[in-house]
């Protein structure tokens, strides 16, 4: 479970009485899905993935095109007590972007009423995982710490901000997380104004963007080097499993073959399916290590590339923290960002805390903002001086020691996982790219398509 609930002793240590939790940002990967590529069907044919029985619940998307919010054509198959909450509002960025331009709408056209999954679809298990995570978040942040009200009703957008990339699997993941955060008995959907914010794919900043030519060029150069360095290792793997590789699959770059094998096996393993004969769990871990080295080590080894890859979203994350700390009108108590492995790994690298393990499905980064309620003298409050604030980052429930906060004065006394607000902001600001569009340009555009 990517976000396990701590025991009572650990909770008391993590959340002492003198620190008031004011705000939490949660950036997560989507739940378990089907393979996101069109290769190795001899290992994992589409008919094998028949575990998408639960109807997609993106009602707001349908509502925009139909007069009846729950039309017969898309009627939910869940019993009423199991239905996740419906998004009433989809806020698009830019505003001229329309719902029929969302690639999510294209994804949903592939929904099979008999439960056969489409490529890269959130499965029933993925939905259950996200719901369970939501339940643990509720127990911690709502029931234990009282961060915001228990009921999902009118004005909910003033407590919780929700954003997702334009993928069916990420929108549904955060929807089922909310399902666990607010089970049916705690929500009034007649007045709930559940809103999700979605950027147009061309403007998305929650993953490295394929329109950035200089980033594409640097990525390709890194992977060419990685291909050379890992050539013997990959050849041994591909030779060992040559019976899995079709003539069509053989046309792929060896790095892509290895990645596609990893993705296929990882999806099977995550769903409790038996791995093909001769493939062990250790083999999957080895493939994960190779894929991590070729995909994510790039950002870990280059501050500039980590900045270009994920730094723009740090500006968005910081703005939410500033609003919460300063009590601005747009402040919320929780902000949810539903993304991908390509969100999680570069973001951890930006703070220099990536553990070099491929981010599992439903991986989660929690950024918690605390106010020290006991260290501020009375006269400071009278003159409007801000009380000391601290920021802690957790990854899959474990507090992280951010190097930028290591020095004395940059963290709470006795706790290196608690960054001072200023130290955390400096770490963020350092990674926000300046003149992003200009820095992305090259004399000749380099695409992200990877063939060599």
One Martini backbone bead per residue (centre of mass of N, CA, C, O) as a GRO file, in nm:
protein
  452
    1UNK     BB    1   0.090   0.040   0.028
    2UNK     BB    2   0.164   0.369  -0.043
    3UNK     BB    3  -0.048   0.470   0.209
    4UNK     BB    4   0.004   0.410   0.511
    5UNK     BB    5  -0.108   0.381   0.833
    6UNK     BB    6  -0.004   0.486   1.111
    7UNK     BB    7   0.069   0.439   1.412
    8UNK     BB    8   0.027   0.589   1.713
    9UNK     BB    9   0.323   0.646   1.777
   10UNK     BB   10   0.394   0.774   1.503
   11UNK     BB   11   0.181   0.996   1.504
   12UNK     BB   12   0.290   1.147   1.757
   13UNK     BB   13   0.564   1.213   1.619
   14UNK     BB   14   0.459   1.355   1.349
   15UNK     BB   15   0.208   1.506   1.537
   16UNK     BB   16   0.252   1.740   1.727
   17UNK     BB   17   0.078   1.969   1.916
   18UNK     BB   18   0.256   2.234   1.827
   19UNK     BB   19   0.159   2.136   1.541
   20UNK     BB   20  -0.021   2.276   1.271
   21UNK     BB   21  -0.213   2.166   1.022
   22UNK     BB   22  -0.283   2.356   0.715
   23UNK     BB   23  -0.154   2.176   0.472
   24UNK     BB   24  -0.195   1.958   0.172
   25UNK     BB   25  -0.002   1.794  -0.075
   26UNK     BB   26  -0.095   1.568  -0.349
   27UNK     BB   27   0.115   1.347  -0.536
   28UNK     BB   28   0.009   1.108  -0.783
   29UNK     BB   29  -0.022   0.804  -0.900
   30UNK     BB   30  -0.180   0.593  -1.055
   31UNK     BB   31  -0.324   0.314  -1.073
   32UNK     BB   32  -0.376   0.026  -1.182
   33UNK     BB   33  -0.296  -0.108  -1.507
   34UNK     BB   34  -0.255  -0.152  -1.819
   35UNK     BB   35  -0.076  -0.173  -2.071
   36UNK     BB   36   0.089   0.120  -2.249
   37UNK     BB   37   0.117  -0.079  -2.499
   38UNK     BB   38   0.167  -0.254  -2.840
   39UNK     BB   39   0.315  -0.515  -2.705
   40UNK     BB   40   0.344  -0.845  -2.641
   41UNK     BB   41   0.077  -1.030  -2.707
   42UNK     BB   42   0.193  -1.318  -2.641
   43UNK     BB   43   0.181  -1.250  -2.330
   44UNK     BB   44  -0.055  -0.994  -2.345
   45UNK     BB   45  -0.347  -1.015  -2.430
   46UNK     BB   46  -0.633  -0.836  -2.428
   47UNK     BB   47  -0.813  -1.080  -2.312
   48UNK     BB   48  -0.662  -1.084  -2.032
   49UNK     BB   49  -0.805  -0.793  -1.986
   50UNK     BB   50  -1.099  -0.848  -1.771
   51UNK     BB   51  -1.076  -0.586  -1.530
   52UNK     BB   52  -1.319  -0.355  -1.642
   53UNK     BB   53  -1.623  -0.354  -1.506
   54UNK     BB   54  -1.615  -0.072  -1.407
   55UNK     BB   55  -1.759   0.199  -1.475
   56UNK     BB   56  -1.698   0.487  -1.583
   57UNK     BB   57  -1.712   0.818  -1.382
   58UNK     BB   58  -1.722   1.068  -1.608
   59UNK     BB   59  -1.988   1.253  -1.596
   60UNK     BB   60  -1.906   1.544  -1.675
   61UNK     BB   61  -1.834   1.478  -1.965
   62UNK     BB   62  -2.117   1.385  -2.046
   63UNK     BB   63  -2.284   1.630  -1.943
   64UNK     BB   64  -2.177   1.832  -2.165
   65UNK     BB   65  -2.344   1.645  -2.402
   66UNK     BB   66  -2.588   1.596  -2.201
   67UNK     BB   67  -2.885   1.645  -2.038
   68UNK     BB   68  -2.828   1.376  -1.886
   69UNK     BB   69  -2.610   1.292  -1.643
   70UNK     BB   70  -2.751   0.980  -1.634
   71UNK     BB   71  -2.753   0.819  -1.880
   72UNK     BB   72  -2.819   0.519  -2.018
   73UNK     BB   73  -2.552   0.484  -2.178
   74UNK     BB   74  -2.390   0.573  -1.881
   75UNK     BB   75  -2.478   0.393  -1.668
   76UNK     BB   76  -2.423   0.285  -1.369
   77UNK     BB   77  -2.323  -0.037  -1.212
   78UNK     BB   78  -2.335   0.044  -0.937
   79UNK     BB   79  -2.420   0.046  -0.646
   80UNK     BB   80  -2.502   0.317  -0.466
   81UNK     BB   81  -2.290   0.257  -0.222
   82UNK     BB   82  -2.034   0.246  -0.454
   83UNK     BB   83  -2.034   0.521  -0.564
   84UNK     BB   84  -1.868   0.756  -0.690
   85UNK     BB   85  -1.808   1.065  -0.728
   86UNK     BB   86  -1.908   1.333  -0.922
   87UNK     BB   87  -1.812   1.549  -1.163
   88UNK     BB   88  -1.948   1.868  -1.221
   89UNK     BB   89  -1.660   2.003  -1.290
   90UNK     BB   90  -1.467   2.123  -1.572
   91UNK     BB   91  -1.154   2.280  -1.569
   92UNK     BB   92  -1.008   2.454  -1.827
   93UNK     BB   93  -0.662   2.469  -1.969
   94UNK     BB   94  -0.763   2.660  -2.153
   95UNK     BB   95  -1.075   2.804  -2.192
   96UNK     BB   96  -1.090   2.724  -2.511
   97UNK     BB   97  -1.100   2.458  -2.426
   98UNK     BB   98  -1.253   2.146  -2.501
   99UNK     BB   99  -1.390   1.846  -2.429
  100UNK     BB  100  -1.356   1.721  -2.726
  101UNK     BB  101  -1.025   1.765  -2.692
  102UNK     BB  102  -0.996   1.546  -2.506
  103UNK     BB  103  -0.831   1.245  -2.469
  104UNK     BB  104  -1.030   1.116  -2.272
  105UNK     BB  105  -1.261   1.083  -2.474
  106UNK     BB  106  -1.111   0.877  -2.644
  107UNK     BB  107  -1.072   0.665  -2.429
  108UNK     BB  108  -1.384   0.620  -2.365
  109UNK     BB  109  -1.450   0.494  -2.648
  110UNK     BB  110  -1.295   0.213  -2.547
  111UNK     BB  111  -1.517   0.106  -2.385
  112UNK     BB  112  -1.604  -0.211  -2.253
  113UNK     BB  113  -1.900  -0.359  -2.148
  114UNK     BB  114  -1.742  -0.651  -2.081
  115UNK     BB  115  -1.444  -0.555  -1.945
  116UNK     BB  116  -1.246  -0.492  -2.157
  117UNK     BB  117  -0.951  -0.348  -2.185
  118UNK     BB  118  -0.769  -0.080  -2.248
  119UNK     BB  119  -0.502   0.090  -2.312
  120UNK     BB  120  -0.409   0.208  -2.001
  121UNK     BB  121  -0.624   0.114  -1.799
  122UNK     BB  122  -0.803   0.140  -1.532
  123UNK     BB  123  -0.865  -0.084  -1.300
  124UNK     BB  124  -1.034  -0.228  -1.052
  125UNK     BB  125  -0.784  -0.237  -0.872
  126UNK     BB  126  -0.704   0.061  -0.905
  127UNK     BB  127  -0.964   0.169  -0.773
  128UNK     BB  128  -0.931   0.024  -0.500
  129UNK     BB  129  -0.663   0.150  -0.421
  130UNK     BB  130  -0.756   0.449  -0.423
  131UNK     BB  131  -0.974   0.413  -0.213
  132UNK     BB  132  -0.791   0.316   0.020
  133UNK     BB  133  -0.618   0.567   0.031
  134UNK     BB  134  -0.852   0.760   0.095
  135UNK     BB  135  -0.917   0.630   0.367
  136UNK     BB  136  -0.641   0.695   0.501
  137UNK     BB  137  -0.658   1.001   0.462
  138UNK     BB  138  -0.907   1.038   0.634
  139UNK     BB  139  -0.804   0.927   0.903
  140UNK     BB  140  -0.580   1.140   0.923
  141UNK     BB  141  -0.683   1.438   0.813
  142UNK     BB  142  -0.980   1.429   0.933
  143UNK     BB  143  -1.017   1.249   1.197
  144UNK     BB  144  -0.741   1.319   1.343
  145UNK     BB  145  -0.662   1.638   1.236
  146UNK     BB  146  -0.892   1.826   1.117
  147UNK     BB  147  -0.845   1.984   0.840
  148UNK     BB  148  -1.145   1.912   0.742
  149UNK     BB  149  -1.438   1.846   0.655
  150UNK     BB  150  -1.633   1.549   0.631
  151UNK     BB  151  -1.809   1.680   0.418
  152UNK     BB  152  -1.955   1.651   0.095
  153UNK     BB  153  -2.037   1.968  -0.045
  154UNK     BB  154  -2.092   2.272  -0.038
  155UNK     BB  155  -1.782   2.422  -0.113
  156UNK     BB  156  -1.546   2.211  -0.156
  157UNK     BB  157  -1.344   2.389  -0.332
  158UNK     BB  158  -1.250   2.541  -0.056
  159UNK     BB  159  -1.084   2.274   0.045
  160UNK     BB  160  -1.050   2.124  -0.248
  161UNK     BB  161  -0.804   2.061  -0.487
  162UNK     BB  162  -0.829   1.945  -0.835
  163UNK     BB  163  -0.588   1.763  -1.039
  164UNK     BB  164  -0.536   1.657  -1.387
  165UNK     BB  165  -0.457   1.481  -1.628
  166UNK     BB  166  -0.532   1.386  -1.974
  167UNK     BB  167  -0.650   1.105  -1.830
  168UNK     BB  168  -0.849   0.856  -1.741
  169UNK     BB  169  -0.666   0.727  -1.512
  170UNK     BB  170  -0.631   0.996  -1.346
  171UNK     BB  171  -0.921   1.087  -1.304
  172UNK     BB  172  -1.019   0.819  -1.174
  173UNK     BB  173  -0.820   0.806  -0.941
  174UNK     BB  174  -0.916   1.067  -0.793
  175UNK     BB  175  -1.209   0.976  -0.770
  176UNK     BB  176  -1.147   0.724  -0.585
  177UNK     BB  177  -1.009   0.879  -0.365
  178UNK     BB  178  -1.261   1.044  -0.291
  179UNK     BB  179  -1.431   0.796  -0.221
  180UNK     BB  180  -1.255   0.739   0.037
  181UNK     BB  181  -1.261   1.025   0.168
  182UNK     BB  182  -1.591   1.017   0.071
  183UNK     BB  183  -1.821   0.846   0.156
  184UNK     BB  184  -2.155   0.835   0.101
  185UNK     BB  185  -2.234   0.917   0.406
  186UNK     BB  186  -2.049   1.210   0.355
  187UNK     BB  187  -2.244   1.295   0.105
  188UNK     BB  188  -2.392   1.569  -0.099
  189UNK     BB  189  -2.467   1.555  -0.435
  190UNK     BB  190  -2.683   1.777  -0.476
  191UNK     BB  191  -2.449   2.012  -0.373
  192UNK     BB  192  -2.203   1.921  -0.493
  193UNK     BB  193  -1.881   2.079  -0.633
  194UNK     BB  194  -1.705   1.889  -0.801
  195UNK     BB  195  -1.367   1.972  -0.908
  196UNK     BB  196  -1.170   1.959  -1.212
  197UNK     BB  197  -0.842   2.018  -1.331
  198UNK     BB  198  -0.752   2.066  -1.689
  199UNK     BB  199  -0.505   2.050  -1.906
  200UNK     BB  200  -0.381   2.086  -2.186
  201UNK     BB  201  -0.149   1.892  -2.327
  202UNK     BB  202   0.028   2.137  -2.439
  203UNK     BB  203   0.030   2.264  -2.115
  204UNK     BB  204   0.157   2.055  -1.957
  205UNK     BB  205   0.353   2.018  -1.619
  206UNK     BB  206   0.343   1.698  -1.494
  207UNK     BB  207   0.551   1.648  -1.732
  208UNK     BB  208   0.755   1.586  -1.969
  209UNK     BB  209   0.773   1.773  -2.262
  210UNK     BB  210   0.764   1.710  -2.612
  211UNK     BB  211   0.805   2.029  -2.699
  212UNK     BB  212   1.099   2.012  -2.578
  213UNK     BB  213   1.377   2.007  -2.757
  214UNK     BB  214   1.619   2.012  -2.556
  215UNK     BB  215   1.512   1.775  -2.385
  216UNK     BB  216   1.501   1.567  -2.607
  217UNK     BB  217   1.802   1.575  -2.682
  218UNK     BB  218   1.915   1.501  -2.401
  219UNK     BB  219   1.763   1.234  -2.369
  220UNK     BB  220   1.881   1.090  -2.617
  221UNK     BB  221   2.176   1.109  -2.534
  222UNK     BB  222   2.148   0.948  -2.272
  223UNK     BB  223   2.028   0.684  -2.406
  224UNK     BB  224   2.268   0.622  -2.581
  225UNK     BB  225   2.459   0.580  -2.345
  226UNK     BB  226   2.290   0.364  -2.198
  227UNK     BB  227   2.289   0.158  -2.426
  228UNK     BB  228   2.594   0.110  -2.421
  229UNK     BB  229   2.627   0.039  -2.113
  230UNK     BB  230   2.372  -0.194  -2.139
  231UNK     BB  231   2.407  -0.396  -2.372
  232UNK     BB  232   2.482  -0.671  -2.244
  233UNK     BB  233   2.241  -0.683  -2.048
  234UNK     BB  234   2.019  -0.671  -2.269
  235UNK     BB  235   2.104  -0.907  -2.449
  236UNK     BB  236   2.063  -1.124  -2.234
  237UNK     BB  237   1.760  -1.077  -2.198
  238UNK     BB  238   1.665  -1.100  -2.498
  239UNK     BB  239   1.777  -1.386  -2.538
  240UNK     BB  240   1.623  -1.529  -2.308
  241UNK     BB  241   1.334  -1.382  -2.437
  242UNK     BB  242   1.293  -1.440  -2.754
  243UNK     BB  243   1.009  -1.596  -2.745
  244UNK     BB  244   0.848  -1.314  -2.695
  245UNK     BB  245   0.963  -1.195  -2.966
  246UNK     BB  246   0.859  -1.036  -3.227
  247UNK     BB  247   0.927  -0.905  -3.529
  248UNK     BB  248   0.795  -0.633  -3.450
  249UNK     BB  249   0.941  -0.591  -3.174
  250UNK     BB  250   1.240  -0.595  -3.300
  251UNK     BB  251   1.223  -0.292  -3.411
  252UNK     BB  252   1.295  -0.202  -3.149
  253UNK     BB  253   1.453  -0.060  -2.927
  254UNK     BB  254   1.603  -0.218  -2.670
  255UNK     BB  255   1.500  -0.028  -2.450
  256UNK     BB  256   1.199  -0.063  -2.533
  257UNK     BB  257   1.179  -0.362  -2.495
  258UNK     BB  258   1.243  -0.364  -2.195
  259UNK     BB  259   1.017  -0.172  -2.109
  260UNK     BB  260   0.780  -0.343  -2.220
  261UNK     BB  261   0.837  -0.587  -2.049
  262UNK     BB  262   0.812  -0.451  -1.778
  263UNK     BB  263   0.523  -0.345  -1.806
  264UNK     BB  264   0.390  -0.617  -1.842
  265UNK     BB  265   0.493  -0.759  -1.581
  266UNK     BB  266   0.405  -0.542  -1.377
  267UNK     BB  267   0.103  -0.566  -1.432
  268UNK     BB  268   0.076  -0.863  -1.363
  269UNK     BB  269   0.190  -0.849  -1.074
  270UNK     BB  270  -0.014  -0.630  -0.962
  271UNK     BB  271  -0.264  -0.850  -1.036
  272UNK     BB  272  -0.174  -1.154  -0.965
  273UNK     BB  273  -0.042  -1.272  -1.206
  274UNK     BB  274   0.106  -1.503  -1.375
  275UNK     BB  275   0.403  -1.553  -1.483
  276UNK     BB  276   0.586  -1.650  -1.708
  277UNK     BB  277   0.771  -1.892  -1.793
  278UNK     BB  278   1.085  -1.805  -1.636
  279UNK     BB  279   0.956  -1.570  -1.466
  280UNK     BB  280   1.050  -1.358  -1.210
  281UNK     BB  281   1.040  -1.126  -0.968
  282UNK     BB  282   1.343  -1.056  -1.002
  283UNK     BB  283   1.323  -0.989  -1.301
  284UNK     BB  284   1.139  -0.745  -1.268
  285UNK     BB  285   1.336  -0.585  -1.092
  286UNK     BB  286   1.557  -0.567  -1.306
  287UNK     BB  287   1.389  -0.413  -1.516
  288UNK     BB  288   1.333  -0.174  -1.331
  289UNK     BB  289   1.628  -0.086  -1.305
  290UNK     BB  290   1.682  -0.029  -1.602
  291UNK     BB  291   1.450   0.172  -1.644
  292UNK     BB  292   1.544   0.374  -1.434
  293UNK     BB  293   1.819   0.436  -1.570
  294UNK     BB  294   1.691   0.534  -1.852
  295UNK     BB  295   1.467   0.744  -1.732
  296UNK     BB  296   1.557   0.879  -1.426
  297UNK     BB  297   1.868   0.937  -1.399
  298UNK     BB  298   1.878   1.192  -1.566
  299UNK     BB  299   1.749   1.383  -1.344
  300UNK     BB  300   1.943   1.309  -1.109
  301UNK     BB  301   2.210   1.417  -1.285
  302UNK     BB  302   2.025   1.688  -1.367
  303UNK     BB  303   1.916   1.987  -1.271
  304UNK     BB  304   1.828   2.114  -1.537
  305UNK     BB  305   1.645   1.877  -1.639
  306UNK     BB  306   1.459   1.869  -1.396
  307UNK     BB  307   1.356   2.153  -1.438
  308UNK     BB  308   1.243   2.113  -1.732
  309UNK     BB  309   1.053   1.868  -1.660
  310UNK     BB  310   0.912   1.982  -1.349
  311UNK     BB  311   0.939   2.288  -1.250
  312UNK     BB  312   0.665   2.425  -1.326
  313UNK     BB  313   0.488   2.284  -1.101
  314UNK     BB  314   0.623   2.421  -0.856
  315UNK     BB  315   0.478   2.688  -0.889
  316UNK     BB  316   0.198   2.572  -0.822
  317UNK     BB  317   0.265   2.454  -0.545
  318UNK     BB  318   0.357   2.717  -0.412
  319UNK     BB  319   0.098   2.885  -0.442
  320UNK     BB  320  -0.068   2.707  -0.244
  321UNK     BB  321   0.107   2.754   0.004
  322UNK     BB  322   0.090   3.060   0.023
  323UNK     BB  323  -0.216   3.076   0.058
  324UNK     BB  324  -0.227   2.911   0.322
  325UNK     BB  325  -0.031   3.078   0.500
  326UNK     BB  326  -0.181   3.370   0.428
  327UNK     BB  327  -0.497   3.341   0.394
  328UNK     BB  328  -0.622   3.336   0.127
  329UNK     BB  329  -0.911   3.319  -0.057
  330UNK     BB  330  -0.781   3.056  -0.229
  331UNK     BB  331  -0.756   2.876   0.002
  332UNK     BB  332  -0.671   2.546   0.098
  333UNK     BB  333  -0.629   2.221   0.253
  334UNK     BB  334  -0.628   2.056  -0.026
  335UNK     BB  335  -0.410   1.913  -0.286
  336UNK     BB  336  -0.467   1.741  -0.596
  337UNK     BB  337  -0.233   1.541  -0.800
  338UNK     BB  338  -0.283   1.361  -1.101
  339UNK     BB  339  -0.049   1.119  -1.230
  340UNK     BB  340   0.278   0.988  -1.283
  341UNK     BB  341   0.585   0.857  -1.303
  342UNK     BB  342   0.668   1.132  -1.462
  343UNK     BB  343   0.616   1.289  -1.189
  344UNK     BB  344   0.757   1.157  -0.946
  345UNK     BB  345   1.059   1.121  -1.021
  346UNK     BB  346   1.134   1.419  -1.096
  347UNK     BB  347   1.040   1.543  -0.826
  348UNK     BB  348   1.242   1.394  -0.647
  349UNK     BB  349   1.492   1.495  -0.801
  350UNK     BB  350   1.454   1.801  -0.746
  351UNK     BB  351   1.507   1.724  -0.419
  352UNK     BB  352   1.712   1.482  -0.388
  353UNK     BB  353   1.508   1.191  -0.315
  354UNK     BB  354   1.566   0.966  -0.498
  355UNK     BB  355   1.569   0.592  -0.475
  356UNK     BB  356   1.589   0.423  -0.754
  357UNK     BB  357   1.281   0.343  -0.767
  358UNK     BB  358   1.023   0.247  -0.922
  359UNK     BB  359   0.724   0.384  -0.932
  360UNK     BB  360   0.455   0.279  -0.814
  361UNK     BB  361   0.153   0.231  -0.802
  362UNK     BB  362   0.017   0.503  -0.627
  363UNK     BB  363   0.218   0.691  -0.574
  364UNK     BB  364   0.319   0.928  -0.299
  365UNK     BB  365   0.321   1.282  -0.239
  366UNK     BB  366   0.363   1.465   0.065
  367UNK     BB  367   0.287   1.811   0.146
  368UNK     BB  368   0.344   1.952   0.459
  369UNK     BB  369   0.191   2.222   0.650
  370UNK     BB  370   0.315   2.405   0.932
  371UNK     BB  371   0.231   2.548   1.251
  372UNK     BB  372   0.380   2.718   1.514
  373UNK     BB  373   0.193   2.771   1.815
  374UNK     BB  374   0.444   2.820   2.053
  375UNK     BB  375   0.686   3.026   1.936
  376UNK     BB  376   0.504   3.280   1.933
  377UNK     BB  377   0.489   3.575   2.038
  378UNK     BB  378   0.248   3.797   2.115
  379UNK     BB  379   0.372   4.051   1.968
  380UNK     BB  380   0.386   3.920   1.685
  381UNK     BB  381   0.082   3.903   1.639
  382UNK     BB  382   0.015   4.205   1.671
  383UNK     BB  383   0.217   4.282   1.412
  384UNK     BB  384   0.181   4.036   1.193
  385UNK     BB  385   0.367   3.806   1.235
  386UNK     BB  386   0.475   3.521   1.121
  387UNK     BB  387   0.467   3.217   1.194
  388UNK     BB  388   0.623   2.942   1.208
  389UNK     BB  389   0.710   2.728   0.932
  390UNK     BB  390   0.664   2.391   0.801
  391UNK     BB  391   0.806   2.135   0.579
  392UNK     BB  392   0.689   1.813   0.463
  393UNK     BB  393   0.810   1.519   0.301
  394UNK     BB  394   0.640   1.239   0.157
  395UNK     BB  395   0.701   0.888   0.063
  396UNK     BB  396   0.495   0.654   0.108
  397UNK     BB  397   0.491   0.768   0.429
  398UNK     BB  398   0.792   0.879   0.421
  399UNK     BB  399   1.012   1.075   0.549
  400UNK     BB  400   1.219   1.335   0.420
  401UNK     BB  401   1.561   1.433   0.349
  402UNK     BB  402   1.638   1.740   0.248
  403UNK     BB  403   1.929   1.879   0.158
  404UNK     BB  404   1.837   2.191   0.168
  405UNK     BB  405   1.764   2.128   0.500
  406UNK     BB  406   2.033   2.043   0.665
  407UNK     BB  407   2.100   2.297   0.778
  408UNK     BB  408   2.125   2.503   1.010
  409UNK     BB  409   1.808   2.676   1.002
  410UNK     BB  410   1.646   2.469   0.778
  411UNK     BB  411   1.528   2.333   1.043
  412UNK     BB  412   1.395   2.174   1.282
  413UNK     BB  413   1.472   2.106   1.582
  414UNK     BB  414   1.557   1.761   1.558
  415UNK     BB  415   1.426   1.779   1.240
  416UNK     BB  416   1.512   1.716   0.908
  417UNK     BB  417   1.211   1.682   0.780
  418UNK     BB  418   1.173   1.992   0.877
  419UNK     BB  419   1.130   2.250   0.695
  420UNK     BB  420   1.164   2.548   0.631
  421UNK     BB  421   0.996   2.756   0.440
  422UNK     BB  422   1.238   2.900   0.307
  423UNK     BB  423   1.401   2.648   0.225
  424UNK     BB  424   1.181   2.524   0.048
  425UNK     BB  425   1.147   2.762  -0.148
  426UNK     BB  426   1.438   2.761  -0.251
  427UNK     BB  427   1.423   2.478  -0.374
  428UNK     BB  428   1.200   2.547  -0.572
  429UNK     BB  429   1.311   2.801  -0.719
  430UNK     BB  430   1.564   2.659  -0.837
  431UNK     BB  431   1.362   2.462  -1.029
  432UNK     BB  432   1.244   2.698  -1.175
  433UNK     BB  433   1.218   2.783  -1.491
  434UNK     BB  434   1.365   3.012  -1.694
  435UNK     BB  435   1.271   3.067  -1.997
  436UNK     BB  436   1.148   2.802  -2.114
  437UNK     BB  437   1.087   2.837  -2.417
  438UNK     BB  438   1.370   2.933  -2.495
  439UNK     BB  439   1.525   2.676  -2.378
  440UNK     BB  440   1.375   2.470  -2.579
  441UNK     BB  441   1.514   2.575  -2.810
  442UNK     BB  442   1.621   2.488  -3.141
  443UNK     BB  443   1.725   2.507  -3.450
  444UNK     BB  444   1.616   2.209  -3.455
  445UNK     BB  445   1.369   2.011  -3.411
  446UNK     BB  446   1.324   1.772  -3.144
  447UNK     BB  447   1.189   1.488  -3.099
  448UNK     BB  448   1.057   1.228  -2.885
  449UNK     BB  449   1.110   1.023  -3.076
  450UNK     BB  450   1.221   0.673  -3.036
  451UNK     BB  451   1.467   0.483  -3.241
  452UNK     BB  452   1.791   0.470  -3.173
   0.00000   0.00000   0.00000
